[in-house]
Amino acid sequence: MKELQLKTLFMKQLTKQNGIAIISLLLALPTTYFIVISVLKYELGIDGPFDTIAPLLESWGIKKSLGWNINLLIVLGPILAFILTIFQLLSVRMQFTQNHFLFQITVRKRWLPLLVAGFSISLLAILFAYLFGENCSCL
């Protein structure tokens, strides 16, 4: 019985600490899904996942410009995920004295938010590379 109470307490504590990281990960998942199905279709020739979800994405406005549609979530999801996890990771301290100005940034060692922040940055890098590669005619 005591072991069950310890597990329950541990799970509550884990969920409380990582709740924002889990929400951030959920914000990044639509972008991940879109990138994966696009790579499968256009780079590897596997049409099934993309063609299955394409009518739904089109009804959500995937072919329209950036606005109040799924494109906004695909572009801003990783940005919001990164911002939310950065607030979990960074601790900023400022101290003003008569002779000094102390500004200290500390990165907390919390693995899930750190992984989600790295994952979000990776997604943004992939989107930027796609944007640059698709629209740059300089090569």
ROSE-4610 file (N, C-alpha, C; in Angstrom, 1 decimal, always signed):
// ROSE-4610
residu = [M/M/M/K/K/K/E/E/E/L/L/L/Q/Q/Q/L/L/L/K/K/K/T/T/T/L/L/L/F/F/F/M/M/M/K/K/K/Q/Q/Q/L/L/L/T/T/T/K/K/K/Q/Q/Q/N/N/N/G/G/G/I/I/I/A/A/A/I/I/I/I/I/I/S/S/S/L/L/L/L/L/L/L/L/L/A/A/A/L/L/L/P/P/P/T/T/T/T/T/T/Y/Y/Y/F/F/F/I/I/I/V/V/V/I/I/I/S/S/S/V/V/V/L/L/L/K/K/K/Y/Y/Y/E/E/E/L/L/L/G/G/G/I/I/I/D/D/D/G/G/G/P/P/P/F/F/F/D/D/D/T/T/T/I/I/I/A/A/A/P/P/P/L/L/L/L/L/L/E/E/E/S/S/S/W/W/W/G/G/G/I/I/I/K/K/K/K/K/K/S/S/S/L/L/L/G/G/G/W/W/W/N/N/N/I/I/I/N/N/N/L/L/L/L/L/L/I/I/I/V/V/V/L/L/L/G/G/G/P/P/P/I/I/I/L/L/L/A/A/A/F/F/F/I/I/I/L/L/L/T/T/T/I/I/I/F/F/F/Q/Q/Q/L/L/L/L/L/L/S/S/S/V/V/V/R/R/R/M/M/M/Q/Q/Q/F/F/F/T/T/T/Q/Q/Q/N/N/N/H/H/H/F/F/F/L/L/L/F/F/F/Q/Q/Q/I/I/I/T/T/T/V/V/V/R/R/R/K/K/K/R/R/R/W/W/W/L/L/L/P/P/P/L/L/L/L/L/L/V/V/V/A/A/A/G/G/G/F/F/F/S/S/S/I/I/I/S/S/S/L/L/L/L/L/L/A/A/A/I/I/I/L/L/L/F/F/F/A/A/A/Y/Y/Y/L/L/L/F/F/F/G/G/G/E/E/E/N/N/N/C/C/C/S/S/S/C/C/C/L/L/L]
num = [1/1/1/2/2/2/3/3/3/4/4/4/5/5/5/6/6/6/7/7/7/8/8/8/9/9/9/10/10/10/11/11/11/12/12/12/13/13/13/14/14/14/15/15/15/16/16/16/17/17/17/18/18/18/19/19/19/20/20/20/21/21/21/22/22/22/23/23/23/24/24/24/25/25/25/26/26/26/27/27/27/28/28/28/29/29/29/30/30/30/31/31/31/32/32/32/33/33/33/34/34/34/35/35/35/36/36/36/37/37/37/38/38/38/39/39/39/40/40/40/41/41/41/42/42/42/43/43/43/44/44/44/45/45/45/46/46/46/47/47/47/48/48/48/49/49/49/50/50/50/51/51/51/52/52/52/53/53/53/54/54/54/55/55/55/56/56/56/57/57/57/58/58/58/59/59/59/60/60/60/61/61/61/62/62/62/63/63/63/64/64/64/65/65/65/66/66/66/67/67/67/68/68/68/69/69/69/70/70/70/71/71/71/72/72/72/73/73/73/74/74/74/75/75/75/76/76/76/77/77/77/78/78/78/79/79/79/80/80/80/81/81/81/82/82/82/83/83/83/84/84/84/85/85/85/86/86/86/87/87/87/88/88/88/89/89/89/90/90/90/91/91/91/92/92/92/93/93/93/94/94/94/95/95/95/96/96/96/97/97/97/98/98/98/99/99/99/100/100/100/101/101/101/102/102/102/103/103/103/104/104/104/105/105/105/106/106/106/107/107/107/108/108/108/109/109/109/110/110/110/111/111/111/112/112/112/113/113/113/114/114/114/115/115/115/116/116/116/117/117/117/118/118/118/119/119/119/120/120/120/121/121/121/122/122/122/123/123/123/124/124/124/125/125/125/126/126/126/127/127/127/128/128/128/129/129/129/130/130/130/131/131/131/132/132/132/133/133/133/134/134/134/135/135/135/136/136/136/137/137/137/138/138/138/139/139/139]
x = [+0.8/+0.0/+0.9/+1.9/+2.8/+3.5/+3.9/+4.5/+3.6/+2.3/+1.3/+1.2/+1.2/+1.2/+2.4/+3.6/+4.8/+4.7/+4.2/+4.1/+3.1/+2.0/+1.0/+1.6/+2.3/+3.0/+4.0/+4.8/+5.8/+5.2/+4.1/+3.4/+2.8/+2.2/+1.7/+2.8/+3.9/+5.0/+5.6/+5.7/+6.3/+5.4/+4.1/+3.1/+3.1/+3.2/+3.2/+4.4/+5.6/+6.8/+6.9/+6.4/+6.5/+5.2/+4.2/+3.0/+3.1/+3.9/+4.1/+4.9/+5.9/+6.7/+5.8/+4.9/+4.0/+3.1/+2.5/+1.7/+2.5/+3.8/+4.7/+4.9/+5.1/+5.3/+4.1/+2.9/+1.6/+1.5/+2.0/+2.0/+2.9/+4.0/+4.9/+4.5/+3.7/+3.3/+2.6/+1.7/+1.2/+2.3/+3.3/+4.4/+5.2/+5.4/+6.2/+5.4/+4.1/+3.4/+3.4/+3.2/+3.2/+4.6/+5.6/+7.0/+7.2/+6.8/+7.0/+6.2/+4.9/+4.2/+4.6/+5.1/+5.6/+6.9/+7.8/+9.0/+8.7/+7.8/+7.4/+6.9/+6.1/+5.5/+6.5/+7.1/+7.9/+9.3/+9.9/+11.2/+11.4/+10.5/+10.6/+9.5/+8.6/+7.6/+6.5/+6.3/+5.3/+4.1/+3.1/+2.0/+0.9/+0.8/-0.4/-0.7/+0.2/-0.1/-0.5/+0.2/-0.2/-1.5/-1.7/-3.0/-4.2/-4.0/-5.1/-5.5/-4.6/-4.9/-5.1/-4.8/-4.8/-6.2/-7.3/-8.6/-8.9/-8.6/-8.8/-8.0/-6.7/-5.8/-6.3/-6.8/-7.3/-8.5/-9.4/-10.6/-10.2/-9.0/-8.5/-7.7/-7.5/-6.9/-5.4/-4.9/-3.4/-2.9/-3.8/-3.4/-3.5/-4.1/-4.2/-3.0/-2.9/-1.8/-1.9/-0.9/-0.9/-2.0/-2.8/-4.0/-4.5/-5.8/-6.4/-6.8/-5.8/-6.0/-4.9/-4.8/-3.8/-2.4/-2.2/-0.8/-0.3/-1.1/-0.7/-0.2/-0.9/-0.4/+0.9/+1.0/+2.2/+3.4/+3.3/+4.4/+4.6/+3.6/+3.7/+3.8/+3.4/+3.4/+4.8/+5.8/+7.2/+7.7/+7.3/+7.8/+7.2/+5.9/+5.2/+5.8/+6.0/+6.6/+8.0/+8.8/+10.1/+10.0/+9.1/+9.0/+8.5/+7.5/+7.0/+8.1/+8.9/+9.9/+11.1/+11.4/+12.5/+12.2/+10.9/+10.5/+10.7/+10.6/+10.9/+12.3/+13.2/+14.6/+15.4/+15.1/+15.9/+15.5/+16.4/+16.2/+17.0/+16.4/+17.1/+17.1/+18.3/+18.4/+19.1/+18.6/+19.2/+19.3/+20.5/+20.7/+21.5/+20.9/+21.5/+22.1/+23.3/+24.0/+24.5/+25.1/+25.6/+26.7/+27.6/+28.7/+28.6/+27.6/+27.6/+26.2/+26.2/+24.9/+25.2/+24.5/+24.6/+23.5/+23.8/+22.7/+23.2/+22.4/+22.8/+21.6/+22.0/+21.1/+21.6/+20.7/+21.0/+20.0/+20.6/+19.8/+19.6/+18.4/+18.1/+18.2/+18.7/+18.9/+17.6/+16.7/+15.4/+15.3/+15.4/+15.6/+14.4/+13.2/+12.1/+11.9/+11.9/+11.8/+13.0/+14.2/+15.4/+15.2/+14.7/+14.5/+13.4/+12.4/+11.3/+11.8/+12.6/+13.2/+14.1/+14.9/+15.8/+14.9/+13.9/+13.0/+12.3/+11.9/+11.2/+12.2/+13.4/+14.4/+14.7/+14.8/+15.0/+13.8/+12.6/+11.5/+11.5/+11.9/+12.0/+13.1/+14.2/+15.3/+14.9/+14.1/+13.6/+12.7/+11.8/+10.9/+11.6/+12.6/+13.4/+14.2/+14.8/+15.5/+14.5/+13.3/+12.3/+12.0/+11.7/+11.3/+12.4/+13.7/+14.8/+15.0/+14.9/+15.2/+14.1/+12.8/+11.7/+11.6/+12.1/+11.9/+13.2/+14.3/+15.6/+15.9/+16.1/+16.5/+18.0/+18.7/+20.1/+21.1/+20.6/+21.6/+21.6]
y = [-1.2/+0.0/+1.3/+1.2/+2.4/+2.6/+1.5/+1.6/+2.3/+2.0/+2.6/+4.1/+4.5/+5.9/+6.6/+6.0/+6.6/+6.8/+5.8/+5.9/+7.0/+7.1/+8.1/+9.5/+9.7/+10.9/+11.3/+10.3/+10.5/+11.0/+10.3/+10.7/+12.1/+12.4/+13.8/+14.8/+14.6/+15.5/+15.6/+14.5/+14.5/+15.2/+15.0/+15.7/+17.2/+17.6/+19.0/+19.7/+19.1/+19.7/+19.7/+18.7/+18.7/+19.0/+19.5/+19.8/+20.7/+21.8/+22.8/+22.2/+21.4/+20.7/+19.8/+19.1/+18.2/+19.0/+20.1/+21.0/+21.6/+21.9/+22.4/+21.4/+20.1/+19.0/+18.8/+19.0/+18.9/+20.0/+21.2/+22.3/+22.0/+21.2/+21.0/+19.7/+18.9/+17.7/+17.9/+18.9/+19.1/+19.4/+20.2/+20.5/+19.3/+18.5/+17.2/+16.3/+16.1/+15.3/+15.7/+17.1/+17.6/+17.4/+17.6/+17.4/+16.0/+15.1/+13.6/+13.2/+13.5/+13.0/+13.7/+14.9/+15.6/+15.0/+14.6/+13.9/+12.5/+11.8/+10.5/+10.6/+11.6/+11.8/+12.3/+13.4/+14.1/+13.6/+13.0/+12.6/+11.1/+10.3/+8.9/+8.2/+9.0/+8.4/+7.6/+7.7/+7.0/+7.9/+7.7/+8.7/+8.5/+7.3/+6.9/+7.9/+8.2/+9.1/+10.5/+11.0/+12.4/+12.4/+11.5/+11.5/+11.2/+10.5/+10.2/+11.4/+12.2/+13.4/+14.7/+14.6/+15.8/+16.5/+15.7/+16.4/+17.1/+16.6/+17.2/+18.5/+18.4/+19.5/+20.7/+20.3/+21.3/+22.0/+21.2/+21.8/+22.8/+22.5/+23.4/+24.6/+24.6/+25.8/+25.6/+24.4/+24.2/+24.9/+25.0/+25.6/+27.1/+27.7/+29.1/+29.8/+31.1/+31.8/+31.7/+32.2/+32.2/+33.1/+32.5/+33.2/+32.4/+32.5/+31.8/+30.4/+29.6/+28.2/+27.3/+26.1/+25.2/+25.6/+26.5/+27.0/+27.8/+28.5/+29.2/+28.3/+27.2/+26.2/+25.5/+25.2/+24.6/+25.5/+26.8/+27.7/+28.2/+28.5/+29.1/+28.0/+26.8/+25.8/+25.6/+25.4/+25.2/+26.4/+27.6/+28.9/+29.0/+28.7/+28.8/+27.7/+26.5/+25.4/+25.8/+26.4/+26.9/+27.9/+28.9/+30.0/+29.4/+28.5/+28.0/+27.2/+26.4/+25.6/+26.4/+27.5/+28.4/+29.0/+29.3/+29.9/+28.8/+27.6/+26.5/+26.3/+26.6/+26.3/+27.4/+28.6/+29.8/+30.4/+30.8/+31.6/+32.8/+34.0/+35.3/+36.0/+36.5/+37.3/+38.6/+39.6/+40.9/+41.6/+42.2/+42.9/+44.2/+45.3/+46.6/+47.1/+47.5/+48.1/+49.5/+50.1/+51.5/+51.4/+50.4/+50.3/+49.2/+48.3/+47.1/+46.9/+46.3/+45.8/+44.3/+43.4/+42.0/+41.4/+40.7/+40.0/+38.6/+37.7/+36.3/+35.4/+34.6/+33.7/+32.3/+31.5/+30.1/+29.2/+28.1/+27.1/+26.0/+25.7/+24.5/+23.2/+22.2/+20.9/+20.1/+20.3/+19.6/+19.0/+17.7/+17.1/+17.1/+16.9/+17.0/+18.4/+19.5/+20.8/+21.1/+20.6/+20.8/+20.0/+18.8/+18.0/+18.7/+19.1/+19.8/+21.1/+21.8/+23.1/+22.7/+21.7/+21.3/+20.8/+20.0/+19.5/+20.7/+21.7/+22.8/+23.6/+23.8/+24.5/+23.7/+22.3/+21.5/+21.7/+21.7/+21.9/+23.2/+24.3/+25.6/+25.6/+24.9/+24.9/+24.2/+23.1/+22.4/+23.3/+24.0/+24.9/+26.0/+26.6/+27.6/+27.1/+25.9/+25.3/+25.1/+24.6/+24.4/+25.8/+26.8/+28.1/+28.7/+28.6/+29.1/+28.3/+27.0/+26.2/+26.3/+26.5/+26.6/+27.9/+29.0/+30.3/+31.0/+30.4/+31.0/+30.5/+31.4/+31.0/+31.4/+31.6/+32.0/+30.8/+29.6/+28.4/+27.9]
z = [+0.0/+0.0/+0.0/+0.8/+0.9/-0.5/-1.2/-2.5/-3.5/-3.4/-4.3/-4.0/-2.8/-2.4/-2.9/-2.8/-3.3/-4.8/-5.6/-7.0/-7.4/-6.7/-7.0/-6.7/-5.6/-5.3/-6.3/-6.8/-7.8/-9.1/-9.5/-10.7/-10.7/-9.5/-9.4/-9.5/-8.8/-8.8/-10.3/-10.9/-12.3/-13.2/-13.1/-14.0/-13.7/-12.4/-12.0/-12.6/-12.5/-13.0/-14.5/-15.2/-16.6/-17.4/-16.7/-17.4/-18.5/-18.3/-19.4/-20.5/-20.2/-21.2/-22.0/-21.4/-22.2/-23.1/-22.6/-23.4/-24.6/-24.3/-25.4/-26.4/-26.0/-26.9/-27.8/-27.2/-28.0/-29.0/-28.7/-29.6/-30.8/-30.6/-31.7/-32.5/-32.0/-32.8/-34.1/-34.3/-35.7/-36.7/-36.3/-37.2/-37.5/-36.5/-36.7/-37.7/-37.4/-38.3/-39.7/-39.9/-41.3/-42.0/-41.2/-41.8/-42.2/-41.3/-41.6/-42.8/-42.9/-44.0/-45.3/-45.2/-46.4/-46.9/-46.0/-46.4/-46.9/-46.3/-46.8/-48.3/-48.5/-49.9/-50.9/-50.6/-51.6/-51.8/-50.7/-50.8/-50.9/-50.2/-50.3/-51.1/-51.7/-52.6/-51.9/-50.6/-49.9/-49.7/-50.6/-50.6/-49.6/-49.0/-48.2/-47.1/-46.1/-45.0/-45.5/-46.5/-46.9/-47.6/-48.5/-49.3/-48.4/-47.3/-46.4/-45.7/-45.2/-44.4/-45.2/-46.5/-47.4/-47.4/-47.6/-47.6/-46.3/-45.2/-43.9/-43.8/-44.2/-44.1/-45.0/-46.2/-47.2/-46.6/-45.9/-45.3/-44.2/-43.6/-42.5/-43.0/-44.3/-44.9/-45.2/-45.4/-45.6/-46.9/-47.9/-49.2/-49.2/-48.2/-48.1/-47.5/-47.5/-46.9/-45.4/-44.7/-43.3/-42.7/-41.9/-41.4/-40.2/-40.0/-38.9/-39.4/-39.7/-40.2/-39.7/-40.2/-39.7/-39.9/-40.9/-41.1/-39.9/-39.2/-38.1/-37.0/-36.8/-35.8/-36.2/-37.5/-38.0/-37.8/-38.1/-38.0/-36.5/-35.8/-34.5/-33.4/-33.6/-32.6/-32.0/-32.9/-32.3/-31.6/-32.1/-31.5/-30.1/-29.9/-28.6/-27.7/-28.3/-27.5/-26.9/-27.8/-27.3/-26.2/-26.4/-25.5/-24.1/-24.1/-22.9/-22.1/-22.9/-22.2/-21.8/-22.5/-22.0/-20.7/-20.5/-19.2/-18.0/-18.4/-17.4/-17.1/-18.1/-18.0/-17.5/-17.8/-17.4/-16.2/-15.4/-14.2/-14.3/-14.3/-14.4/-13.1/-12.7/-11.5/-11.8/-11.3/-11.5/-10.1/-10.0/-8.7/-9.0/-8.4/-8.6/-7.3/-7.4/-6.2/-6.7/-5.7/-6.1/-7.1/-7.0/-7.9/-9.0/-8.8/-9.7/-10.2/-11.4/-11.9/-12.2/-11.5/-11.6/-12.4/-13.4/-14.2/-14.4/-13.9/-13.9/-14.5/-15.5/-16.1/-15.8/-15.2/-14.9/-15.6/-16.2/-16.9/-15.9/-15.7/-14.8/-15.5/-14.8/-15.4/-15.3/-16.2/-16.3/-17.7/-17.8/-19.0/-20.0/-19.6/-20.5/-21.1/-20.4/-21.0/-21.9/-21.5/-22.4/-23.7/-23.7/-24.9/-25.8/-25.1/-25.9/-26.5/-25.8/-26.4/-27.6/-27.5/-28.6/-29.8/-29.5/-30.5/-31.3/-30.5/-31.1/-32.0/-31.6/-32.4/-33.6/-33.5/-34.7/-35.7/-35.2/-36.1/-36.8/-36.1/-36.7/-37.7/-37.4/-38.4/-39.7/-39.5/-40.7/-41.5/-40.8/-41.5/-42.2/-41.5/-42.1/-43.4/-43.3/-44.4/-45.6/-45.3/-46.3/-47.0/-46.1/-46.6/-47.5/-47.0/-47.8/-49.1/-49.0/-50.2/-51.2/-50.8/-51.7/-52.4/-51.7/-52.2/-52.7/-52.5/-52.9/-54.3/-55.2/-56.6/-56.8/-55.7/-55.9/-56.1/-56.0/-56.1/-57.5]
